[in-house]
């Protein structure tokens, strides 16, 4: 068996919308790859999707997992898996007793989003698409994801997040699904074929196989 020894940098996109990055499924695959090839030394790099894509294009990140397809000639984008979008809301919220939340009820709520100013309109449109209409109020907050979730727990509003967030505890925060049809968000792997190392190929193969089997749905 071929032995690999180079350090691998894995990009994880965090677009500051309040959605947790795809760290859990990606790191799980990285650990599986390391069991097969113990010499693989993985380092995670977090940033927004544009920054991560730029680092892939420059060759400083071997392979990355982000929330949008990249339209760059030098980069390959491949859909790997989908994640269910859920609602984070404070304990005691009027909708907390419902198993699945109806979109018309959610449109009456105040939504928080952690976002930089350049993406406010784009992210607000994403929320409106998921809810099939604009909510009563969207409040952009220039904070990181963890702070946003604490604001939810304190009762300042509710937020959309991905199902990978369900294993993360924030005081006073509960999660509820959205009624059918459940909204999903795609996760894409991106890489440069000419700089994709054998080590990164091992991880990518694991992720592609799991995605084809629907392991991350």
C-alpha positions in Angstrom: 0.0 0.0 0.0 1.3 3.4 -0.9 2.4 5.5 2.1 1.5 9.2 2.3 3.2 11.7 4.6 2.3 15.2 3.5 0.1 17.5 5.5 -3.3 18.1 4.0 -5.3 21.3 4.4 -9.1 20.8 4.2 -11.3 23.9 3.7 -14.6 24.3 5.5 -16.8 27.1 4.4 -18.6 29.3 7.0 -20.7 31.9 5.3 -21.8 33.5 8.6 -25.6 33.0 7.9 -26.0 31.3 11.2 -25.5 27.9 9.7 -22.9 25.7 11.2 -20.1 24.6 8.8 -20.0 21.1 7.5 -17.4 20.2 10.1 -19.0 17.1 11.6 -19.5 14.9 8.4 -16.3 16.2 6.9 -14.2 15.5 9.9 -15.8 12.1 10.3 -14.7 11.2 6.8 -11.2 12.6 7.5 -10.9 10.4 10.5 -12.0 7.4 8.5 -9.4 8.2 5.8 -6.7 8.5 8.5 -7.6 5.0 9.8 -6.9 3.6 6.3 -3.8 5.8 5.7 -2.5 6.7 9.2 0.2 9.0 7.7 -2.4 11.5 6.4 -2.0 14.6 8.5 -5.2 16.7 8.2 -5.5 20.4 9.0 -8.8 22.2 8.8 -9.1 25.8 7.5 -12.3 27.7 8.1 -13.5 30.8 6.2 -16.3 32.1 4.0 -16.9 30.4 0.7 -15.2 33.0 -1.5 -12.0 32.9 0.7 -11.9 29.2 0.7 -12.4 29.0 -3.1 -9.5 31.5 -3.6 -7.2 29.4 -1.4 -8.1 26.3 -3.4 -7.4 28.2 -6.6 -4.0 29.2 -5.2 -3.2 25.7 -4.1 -3.0 26.4 -0.4 -6.0 24.2 0.4 -6.1 20.7 -1.1 -9.8 20.1 -1.1 -12.7 22.1 0.4 -16.4 21.6 1.3 -18.5 24.7 0.8 -22.2 25.6 0.4 -22.1 26.9 -3.2 -20.9 25.7 -6.5 -17.8 27.6 -7.7 -17.7 28.9 -11.3 -14.0 29.0 -11.9 -12.3 27.3 -14.8 -9.5 26.1 -12.7 -11.7 24.5 -10.0 -13.9 21.4 -10.1 -17.2 21.6 -8.1 -19.1 18.4 -7.3 -22.3 18.1 -5.3 -21.5 15.7 -2.4 -24.5 15.7 -0.1 -27.5 17.6 1.2 -28.4 18.8 4.6 -31.8 19.5 6.0 -32.4 23.1 7.0 -34.0 23.4 10.4 -35.1 26.3 12.7 -33.3 27.3 15.8 -35.6 29.0 18.3 -35.6 29.8 22.0 -37.1 27.5 24.6 -40.6 28.7 25.5 -41.2 30.1 22.0 -44.8 30.0 20.9 -43.8 27.5 18.2 -41.7 25.3 20.4 -44.5 22.8 21.0 -44.9 22.0 17.3 -43.1 19.1 15.8 -42.8 20.6 12.4 -43.2 24.3 11.7 -45.4 25.6 9.0 -43.9 28.2 6.7 -46.8 30.6 7.1 -46.3 30.6 10.8 -42.5 31.2 10.4 -43.2 34.2 8.1 -44.7 36.0 11.2 -41.4 35.7 13.1 -38.2 37.8 13.4 -35.2 36.1 11.9 -31.6 36.8 12.9 -28.8 36.2 10.5 -25.0 36.5 11.1 -23.7 38.1 8.0 -21.3 40.7 6.6 -22.8 43.7 4.8 -21.9 42.4 1.3 -24.2 39.4 1.7 -27.3 40.8 3.4 -29.6 40.9 0.3 -28.4 37.5 -0.9 -29.0 35.8 2.4 -32.3 37.6 3.0 -33.4 36.2 -0.4 -32.4 32.7 0.6 -34.5 32.9 3.8 -37.5 34.2 1.7 -37.0 31.3 -0.7 -37.0 28.7 2.1 -40.1 30.2 3.7 -41.8 30.8 0.3 -42.2 34.5 1.2 -40.5 37.1 3.3 -40.7 36.9 7.1 -42.0 39.8 9.1 -38.5 41.0 10.0 -34.9 40.0 9.2 -32.2 41.4 11.4 -28.6 41.3 10.1 -26.1 41.0 12.9 -22.4 41.2 12.3 -21.5 38.4 14.7 -20.2 34.9 14.4 -22.3 31.8 14.4 -21.9 31.0 18.1 -22.9 34.5 19.2 -25.9 34.4 16.8 -27.1 31.1 18.5 -26.7 32.7 21.9 -28.9 35.6 20.7 -31.5 33.1 19.7 -31.3 31.5 23.1 -31.8 34.9 24.8 -35.0 35.5 22.8 -33.9 38.1 20.3 -35.3 36.1 17.3 -35.1 32.8 15.5 -32.6 31.5 12.9 -32.2 29.0 10.2 -29.4 26.5 10.5 -28.4 23.1 9.1 -29.1 19.7 10.5 -25.4 19.3 11.3 -26.1 21.8 14.1 -28.3 19.4 16.0 -25.5 18.0 18.0 -24.3 21.4 19.2 -25.7 22.6 22.5 -26.5 26.3 23.1 -28.2 27.3 26.3 -31.9 28.0 25.7 -31.9 26.9 22.1 -34.1 24.2 20.6 -34.4 23.0 17.0 -37.5 22.2 15.0 -37.9 20.9 11.4 -39.9 22.8 8.7 -43.0 21.1 7.5 -42.9 19.2 4.2 -41.5 19.6 1.8 -38.4 19.9 4.0 -35.9 22.4 2.6 -32.4 21.2 2.0 -29.0 22.8 1.3 -26.3 21.4 -0.8 -22.7 20.9 0.1 -20.1 20.9 -2.7 -16.5 19.6 -2.8 -14.1 21.8 -4.7 -10.6 21.1 -5.8 -8.0 21.7 -8.5 -7.3 18.5 -10.5 -3.7 19.4 -11.2 -2.9 20.0 -7.5 -5.1 17.4 -5.9 -2.7 15.2 -3.9 -3.1 11.4 -3.4 -3.8 12.1 0.3 -6.6 14.5 -0.4 -7.9 12.1 -3.0 -8.4 9.5 -0.3 -10.6 11.8 1.7 -12.5 13.0 -1.4 -13.2 9.4 -2.4 -14.7 8.7 1.1 -16.9 11.7 0.9 -18.1 11.0 -2.7 -18.9 7.4 -1.7 -20.9 8.5 1.4 -22.7 11.1 -0.7 -23.8 8.6 -3.3 -25.1 6.3 -0.6 -27.1 9.2 0.9 -25.3 8.9 4.2 -25.4 12.7 4.8 -29.0 13.3 3.8 
